[in-house]
Amino acid sequence: RAAEEQVSSSLAAERPPSVEEEEPPADFICPITTEVMSDPVMAADGHSYERSAIERWLATKSTSPMTGEALVHSFLAPNHTLRRQIREWEEANAC
């Protein structure tokens, strides 16, 4: 019986690991939608959000979704670096 267990455990060790979807880095996730961003923008609070989500938020509020503090302005700056990193991650993970 012990020999059978040894054989089965050594066979299991030789099997390739199951292909599991790699979790995206936390910075790629919009804190409003909880999904990977496709058009990330940075708000006055220094956090990045999916453009459509933060625009909807700012249509009725003037506070940070992350901190609750008042935003000093509502300008949204495209986060090109983050967008590029997300696209590279998606290509590498065949998303």
C-alpha positions as a Markdown table, in Angstrom:
| # | Residue | x | y | z |
|---|---|---|---|---|
| 1 | Arg | 0.0 | 0.0 | 0.0 |
| 2 | Ala | 2.8 | 2.4 | 0.9 |
| 3 | Ala | 4.5 | 1.6 | -2.5 |
| 4 | Glu | 1.2 | 2.5 | -4.3 |
| 5 | Glu | 1.0 | 5.8 | -2.5 |
| 6 | Gln | 4.6 | 6.5 | -3.4 |
| 7 | Val | 4.0 | 5.8 | -7.1 |
| 8 | Ser | 0.9 | 7.9 | -7.2 |
| 9 | Ser | 2.5 | 10.8 | -5.5 |
| 10 | Ser | 5.5 | 10.7 | -7.8 |
| 11 | Leu | 3.2 | 10.6 | -10.8 |
| 12 | Ala | 1.4 | 13.6 | -9.4 |
| 13 | Ala | 4.7 | 15.4 | -9.1 |
| 14 | Glu | 5.5 | 14.8 | -12.7 |
| 15 | Arg | 2.2 | 16.2 | -14.0 |
| 16 | Pro | 2.3 | 19.7 | -15.3 |
| 17 | Pro | 0.6 | 22.2 | -13.0 |
| 18 | Ser | -3.0 | 22.9 | -13.9 |
| 19 | Val | -3.4 | 25.9 | -16.0 |
| 20 | Glu | -5.1 | 28.5 | -13.8 |
| 21 | Glu | -5.9 | 32.0 | -14.7 |
| 22 | Glu | -3.4 | 34.3 | -13.1 |
| 23 | Glu | -4.9 | 37.0 | -10.9 |
| 24 | Pro | -4.3 | 40.5 | -12.2 |
| 25 | Pro | -2.2 | 42.8 | -10.0 |
| 26 | Ala | -4.3 | 44.8 | -7.6 |
| 27 | Asp | -3.2 | 48.1 | -9.3 |
| 28 | Phe | -5.0 | 46.9 | -12.5 |
| 29 | Ile | -8.4 | 46.7 | -10.7 |
| 30 | Cys | -10.7 | 49.7 | -10.6 |
| 31 | Pro | -11.7 | 50.3 | -7.0 |
| 32 | Ile | -15.2 | 51.3 | -8.2 |
| 33 | Thr | -16.0 | 48.4 | -10.6 |
| 34 | Thr | -13.6 | 45.8 | -9.1 |
| 35 | Glu | -12.7 | 44.9 | -12.7 |
| 36 | Val | -9.5 | 45.2 | -14.7 |
| 37 | Met | -9.4 | 48.7 | -16.2 |
| 38 | Ser | -9.3 | 49.3 | -19.9 |
| 39 | Asp | -9.2 | 53.1 | -19.8 |
| 40 | Pro | -7.5 | 54.1 | -16.5 |
| 41 | Val | -7.4 | 57.7 | -15.4 |
| 42 | Met | -5.9 | 59.3 | -12.4 |
| 43 | Ala | -8.1 | 61.5 | -10.2 |
| 44 | Ala | -7.0 | 64.3 | -7.9 |
| 45 | Asp | -6.7 | 61.8 | -5.0 |
| 46 | Gly | -3.8 | 60.1 | -6.8 |
| 47 | His | -5.8 | 56.9 | -7.4 |
| 48 | Ser | -6.5 | 55.4 | -10.8 |
| 49 | Tyr | -10.0 | 54.5 | -11.9 |
| 50 | Glu | -11.8 | 53.2 | -15.0 |
| 51 | Arg | -12.7 | 56.4 | -16.8 |
| 52 | Ser | -16.4 | 55.6 | -17.2 |
| 53 | Ala | -16.8 | 54.6 | -13.6 |
| 54 | Ile | -15.1 | 57.7 | -12.1 |
| 55 | Glu | -17.0 | 60.0 | -14.5 |
| 56 | Arg | -20.3 | 58.5 | -13.3 |
| 57 | Trp | -19.1 | 58.9 | -9.7 |
| 58 | Leu | -18.1 | 62.6 | -10.3 |
| 59 | Ala | -21.5 | 63.3 | -11.9 |
| 60 | Thr | -23.1 | 63.2 | -8.5 |
| 61 | Lys | -20.2 | 63.5 | -6.0 |
| 62 | Ser | -17.1 | 65.6 | -5.4 |
| 63 | Thr | -15.3 | 63.2 | -3.1 |
| 64 | Ser | -12.7 | 60.5 | -3.5 |
| 65 | Pro | -14.2 | 57.0 | -3.8 |
| 66 | Met | -11.2 | 55.7 | -1.9 |
| 67 | Thr | -10.8 | 58.2 | 0.9 |
| 68 | Gly | -14.1 | 60.0 | 1.1 |
| 69 | Glu | -12.2 | 63.3 | 1.2 |
| 70 | Ala | -13.1 | 66.2 | -1.1 |
| 71 | Leu | -11.3 | 66.3 | -4.4 |
| 72 | Val | -9.5 | 69.6 | -5.1 |
| 73 | His | -10.5 | 69.3 | -8.8 |
| 74 | Ser | -12.4 | 66.9 | -11.1 |
| 75 | Phe | -9.7 | 66.8 | -13.9 |
| 76 | Leu | -9.0 | 63.2 | -14.9 |
| 77 | Ala | -5.5 | 62.5 | -16.3 |
| 78 | Pro | -5.1 | 59.5 | -18.6 |
| 79 | Asn | -2.8 | 57.0 | -16.9 |
| 80 | His | -0.9 | 55.8 | -20.1 |
| 81 | Thr | 1.7 | 53.9 | -18.1 |
| 82 | Leu | -0.9 | 51.8 | -16.3 |
| 83 | Arg | -2.8 | 51.3 | -19.5 |
| 84 | Arg | 0.3 | 49.9 | -21.2 |
| 85 | Gln | 1.1 | 47.7 | -18.2 |
| 86 | Ile | -2.5 | 46.3 | -18.2 |
| 87 | Arg | -2.3 | 45.6 | -22.0 |
| 88 | Glu | 1.1 | 43.8 | -21.6 |
| 89 | Trp | -0.3 | 41.7 | -18.8 |
| 90 | Glu | -3.4 | 40.8 | -20.8 |
| 91 | Glu | -1.3 | 39.8 | -23.8 |
| 92 | Ala | 1.0 | 37.7 | -21.6 |
| 93 | Asn | -2.0 | 36.0 | -20.0 |
| 94 | Ala | -4.0 | 35.7 | -23.2 |
| 95 | Cys | -7.0 | 37.6 | -21.8 |
